[in-house]
Amino acid sequence: MSMAKTPPTRSEEVLRRLEQAIFQGRLAPGTHLDEQELAQRFAVSRTPVREALRHLASSGLVELRRHHGAVVKTLTIAELVKMFQVMAELEGLCARLAARRMTPDERAALRAGHERCLALVAGGDREGFFAANNALHEIIYAGSHNGFLATETRELRNRVNPYRYAITFQPRRMHNSNVEHEAVIRAIETHDAEEAHRLMREHVNLLGESAADVLAVLRLDAGGPGGAQAETAP
């Protein structure tokens, strides 16, 4: 007999919603997170908000600054480049294993996901493309048939997602991503594991270079290392 699933606590629900907003880029790096404002927005007391912010700080997504409260963590350019370098290797390994292990149904789902990305770019839907892009990579993670690798890759991707989100709005980035995805998918479909690994690694490294450029601009626009301060509601 299966046990009923325990509903999330108020703190867990606030945490989930804040994480989602950060991962989706709706809370940009450098955004100030005011406890009272968040408590009003989520219709809770300040205690669950404070608990959620402490958890986000322990996971490296938020900084708790004395006398300034909580802000969404802004990575340095060096930190961001290092994270993308590691992610490139993890994503490359996912693609390598997917080329060897994907089932015909999984390869069909991968091709369908890519077609969805193409349609969203043609329609100029950047928000939709960002979500579909993540979904496409998820298909490759699953196709590696290595749950540990998929989890580690996903967690690192989530850490850099706010920067990936910003990249989506750069000129021709969506078009270029689709071209790069097409090459990776062809390598997977032809079971060329080495080529799939190389192409995916190059794809993510290019994203890392673009992210570093975006971060440099954001820091300049914000007048220094504190990052952008404009808040976007989750």
Secondary structure, DSSP 8 states (H G I E B T S, - for coil): ---------HHHHHHHHHHHHHHTTSS-TT-EE-HHHHHHHHTS-HHHHHHHHHHHHHTTSEEEETTTEEEE----HHHHHHHHHHHHHHHHHHHHHHHHH--HHHHHHHHHHHHHHHHHHHTT-HHHHHHHHHHHHHHHHHHTT-HHHHHHHHHHHHHHHHHHHHHHTSTTHHHHHHHHHHHHHHHHHTT-HHHHHHHHHHHHHHHHHHHHHHHHHHHHHTTSTT--------
